[in-house]
C-alpha cells in the first residue's frame, strides 16, 4: 500500500509541477488518473512541506503548487538527483497510524522498515 501512496503522491507532484499556475482539478486527479483520495494525498504532501493552494472551481477544486520544500545544500551535493526523487525517498520513510480515531504520521524506525520488507 505504501508504494501506491508514493506513486499517487509522485503523480500529483509531477502533474502540479507540469501545470504551473494553471493548476490541476480534483476531477482530473480522480477520474482521469484514478486517484480517488486526492484530497488526502494533497494533505500528506502539505505535511511534507509542499505549499499547495486549493481554489474552488465549479463543482471541483483546482490545486496549484505554490512552493516546494527546500533541499539542504548538503543533500543536493551528496545526491545529485532530481528534486522529486529526493522527496519520494523522504516520503517512503513516513508511515501513518491511527490512534483514538486520529491519523498520525511518523518516521519509520529500522525495526518497522525491516518488518515491511
Phi, psi and omega in degrees: 000324179300324178297322178296316179299315181297317179297318178295317178298316180300317179299315180298312180301311182299315180296319179294321177297315181294325183285336181061223185286347178286329179075181181228137181279151176298330177300314181297316178299314187288311188265324180277329184242005174059033176261085187289335179257039182307313180301324178293315179297320178297318178299317179298318179296323177297319179295335178274000174109358177281134176264100182248121182266137177254128178236127177298140179209111183050236179261028185220191176226141173258128176258132179234129177279113182273305178218157178247156178298148179278144176260137180297151181300321180297316179300315183291332178280320181289325183234095180284070182244166174294150182305314183294331177294320178294317180296322179295322176297317179293320179295325180294340179274357181260149173217154179250155174211156182248130177221128180054036177079004179247146178265131179237156177243144176210161175278135181293139173271161179306321180296318179289325179296318180296323180295333181277345183279000000 
